[in-house]
Amino acid sequence: MIDIYPAIDIYNGKAVSLTNGDINNKNVYGDPVEYAMKFTEKIKRLHIIDLNGALTGNKKNIGIIQEIISNVNAFVQVGGGFRTLNDINYGYKIGADSIILGTSALNDEIIEKSSIYSNITVSIDVFNNSIRTNGWKTNAYVNYGDFYNSLNKKINRFIYTSIKNDGTKKIEDIQKFWNSEYFMYAGGVNTVNDIINIENSGFSGVIIGKALYENGIKMEELKCLQKE
């Protein structure tokens, strides 16, 4: 069984999905609070990203995220623009169960000081084997395996995001490169078979976005696949 995380990516107050992380290639779905309520009727986990925060550092949608956290009974992991210790502390203060670090995970001081939180998550956002930062716009020229190896003594919760597969309805075939850490997969999940293949690859969790909004996967299908 695998942990399932419906994804709510928020841009300018609306739930959206992007293709390959391109803000100019997005589908807009509507009220993120309504989607959060709908998803958590069946699945008690959420993956929420403030895309404005991820792209600019300005967490424009933090009020909406706080509203979601206040109105659902679920484990909520939140990312997008959490680039300072104050940002991280504030994210936990408003009730997030895990804060996701992307760009800031390259900062040794941030990693060292934020590791006091046992549920910190690092997102390994990958394009052509290299880490991308700043809302996936910047090539950090760091191999994803080297990046993981630099963090796995301090962080035990990760996301592997396949940028080239994001929003494409096709998953990436990943060979397990981690040890016993909790690893989630994101990028192109579109069918129940995709979820099964991801679980068989050794992932503990899977993040699903566009397929839920566009009924490629129905919530009822997920109930029997997820951990309780």
C-alpha distance (Angstrom), angle and dihedral (degrees) to the residues before:
residue distance angle dihedral
M1 . . .
I2 3.78 . .
D3 3.81 135.5 .
I4 3.80 111.6 -110.6
Y5 3.80 122.8 -151.6
P6 3.80 118.4 -169.4
A7 3.80 106.5 -147.7
I8 3.78 124.7 -130.7
D9 3.80 111.0 -173.4
I10 3.80 109.5 -174.2
Y11 3.79 124.1 -156.8
N12 3.82 121.4 172.4
G13 3.78 90.2 -15.8
K14 3.81 97.4 -51.7
A15 3.80 133.5 103.4
V16 3.80 107.6 -114.1
S17 3.78 142.5 164.0
L18 3.78 125.5 -142.6
T19 3.78 132.0 -154.7
N20 3.82 112.9 -129.2
G21 3.81 88.8 -14.3
D22 3.82 91.9 -68.0
I23 3.82 110.7 148.3
N24 3.79 88.6 -159.8
N25 3.80 90.6 58.4
K26 3.77 102.6 57.0
N27 3.79 140.6 133.5
V28 3.81 116.3 -142.1
Y29 3.81 116.9 -146.5
G30 3.80 107.8 172.7
D31 3.80 140.9 -117.9
P32 3.82 111.0 23.3
V33 3.80 92.2 -159.2
E34 3.80 91.4 57.5
Y35 3.79 91.0 49.2
A36 3.80 91.4 48.1
M37 3.80 90.9 53.2
K38 3.81 91.2 47.4
F39 3.80 95.2 47.8
T40 3.80 95.2 46.7
E41 3.78 92.5 54.1
K42 3.81 85.2 77.3
I43 3.82 106.6 15.4
K44 3.81 122.5 45.7
R45 3.79 96.4 -152.9
L46 3.80 134.5 73.8
H47 3.79 135.5 -171.0
I48 3.81 110.5 -155.7
I49 3.80 126.3 -176.1
D50 3.80 126.1 -174.3
L51 3.80 98.0 -145.8
N52 3.78 92.9 -170.1
G53 3.80 87.1 56.6
A54 3.80 92.9 46.5
L55 3.80 92.5 50.6
T56 3.81 100.7 40.4
G57 3.80 108.6 9.3
N58 3.83 88.9 -114.6
K59 3.81 106.3 118.7
K60 3.78 94.9 -148.6
N61 3.81 94.7 166.4
I62 3.79 100.5 48.7
G63 3.82 92.3 113.0
I64 3.80 90.6 56.5
I65 3.78 90.7 47.7
Q66 3.79 90.7 51.5
E67 3.81 89.5 50.1
I68 3.80 90.6 52.4
I69 3.81 92.9 48.9
S70 3.81 90.2 49.9
N71 3.80 93.3 51.2
V72 3.79 105.4 43.2
N73 3.77 133.8 69.7
A74 3.78 97.9 -141.2
F75 3.79 146.6 100.9
V76 3.81 104.3 -92.1
Q77 3.79 124.5 -163.6
V78 3.80 115.1 -168.8
G79 3.80 133.0 -164.7
G80 3.78 142.3 160.2
G81 3.78 121.7 103.4
F82 3.81 101.0 1.3
R83 3.79 94.1 143.6
T84 3.81 104.7 142.0
L85 3.78 135.4 48.6
N86 3.80 89.0 -111.0
D87 3.81 89.4 55.2
I88 3.78 91.2 50.9
N89 3.79 94.0 46.6
Y90 3.79 90.4 49.4
G91 3.79 91.5 50.9
Y92 3.78 90.9 56.3
K93 3.80 90.9 43.0
I94 3.82 91.8 60.2
G95 3.78 90.2 52.2
A96 3.81 108.4 -92.8
D97 3.80 112.2 155.6
S98 3.80 92.1 -151.3
I99 3.80 132.4 12.8
I100 3.79 115.8 -145.8
L101 3.80 118.2 -140.2
G102 3.79 122.2 -159.0
T103 3.79 117.7 150.1
S104 3.80 92.7 18.8
A105 3.82 91.8 55.3
L106 3.81 87.3 79.0
N107 3.81 88.3 63.5
D108 3.81 109.1 89.4
E109 3.80 93.2 -158.9
I110 3.80 92.5 53.0
I111 3.79 91.3 49.4
E112 3.79 93.0 46.6
K113 3.80 95.1 50.0
S114 3.80 98.5 37.0
S115 3.80 92.6 51.5
I116 3.82 87.2 83.3
Y117 3.79 83.2 83.5
S118 3.80 107.6 77.2
N119 3.79 92.6 -154.7
I120 3.80 100.1 54.5
T121 3.81 109.5 136.0
V122 3.80 125.3 -155.7
S123 3.79 117.8 -153.6
I124 3.79 113.1 -145.4
D125 3.80 99.8 -156.8
V126 3.79 108.0 -167.0
F127 3.79 135.4 -167.2
N128 3.82 118.5 168.7
N129 3.82 90.6 -14.0
S130 3.82 93.2 -56.3
I131 3.80 130.2 107.0
R132 3.80 117.9 -109.4
T133 3.84 123.0 -155.7
N134 3.82 139.3 -179.5
G135 3.78 95.1 52.7
W136 3.82 90.3 -35.8
K137 3.81 91.5 -63.2
T138 3.83 98.4 110.7
N139 3.80 127.0 64.0
A140 3.81 106.8 -138.8
Y141 3.83 91.5 -167.2
V142 3.81 89.9 -133.0
N143 3.79 120.2 130.2
Y144 3.80 111.1 -122.6
G145 3.81 93.0 -129.0
D146 3.80 91.8 51.9
F147 3.80 89.2 47.3
Y148 3.80 91.3 53.4
N149 3.82 91.7 46.8
S150 3.81 90.0 53.7
L151 3.80 91.6 55.5
N152 3.77 109.9 32.2
K153 3.80 94.8 90.7
K154 3.82 90.3 59.4
I155 3.81 105.5 27.5
N156 3.80 126.5 51.9
R157 3.81 100.8 177.9
F158 3.82 122.7 70.3
I159 3.78 144.0 164.8
Y160 3.79 121.6 -149.9
T161 3.81 106.6 -153.8
S162 3.79 118.6 -168.3
I163 3.81 101.9 -152.5
K164 3.79 94.4 -174.1
N165 3.81 89.8 55.5
D166 3.78 98.0 40.8
G167 3.79 110.2 122.4
T168 3.83 92.9 -2.5
K169 3.83 98.8 105.1
K170 3.79 90.6 -122.6
I171 3.80 126.7 98.7
E172 3.79 127.8 -141.7
D173 3.78 119.3 -114.9
I174 3.81 103.2 -122.9
Q175 3.77 124.8 -173.8
K176 3.80 111.6 -145.4
F177 3.81 109.4 -97.3
W178 3.82 99.6 165.4
N179 3.78 133.9 79.0
S180 3.80 123.8 -134.9
E181 3.81 98.0 -37.9
Y182 3.80 121.7 124.7
F183 3.81 105.3 -98.4
M184 3.81 128.2 -173.9
Y185 3.79 126.9 -167.0
A186 3.82 125.7 -141.1
G187 3.79 130.9 176.8
G188 3.80 132.7 81.1
V189 3.82 100.4 -5.1
N190 3.80 105.6 163.6
T191 3.82 111.2 149.2
V192 3.79 141.1 37.2
N193 3.82 87.7 -111.1
D194 3.81 88.4 58.2
I195 3.80 88.9 56.5
I196 3.80 91.8 48.9
N197 3.82 91.1 49.3
I198 3.80 90.9 49.4
E199 3.79 91.0 51.2
N200 3.81 90.3 48.3
S201 3.82 88.6 53.3
G202 3.80 88.6 62.9
F203 3.79 102.3 -99.9
S204 3.81 118.5 146.3
G205 3.81 95.3 -154.5
V206 3.79 142.5 17.9
I207 3.81 130.0 -149.7
I208 3.81 116.4 -145.9
G209 3.80 125.4 -170.3
K210 3.81 125.7 147.1
A211 3.81 94.1 28.7
L212 3.81 90.6 62.2
Y213 3.79 94.9 46.6
E214 3.80 93.0 47.5
N215 3.84 97.4 38.1
G216 3.78 96.7 -113.8
I217 3.80 83.1 132.3
K218 3.79 121.5 24.8
M219 3.79 121.8 -143.1
E220 3.81 90.5 -123.6
E221 3.80 89.9 60.4
L222 3.79 91.3 56.0
K223 3.78 97.5 54.5
C224 3.80 94.3 76.4
L225 3.83 93.4 45.8
Q226 3.79 102.2 52.0
K227 3.77 131.0 83.4
E228 3.78 115.5 -110.6
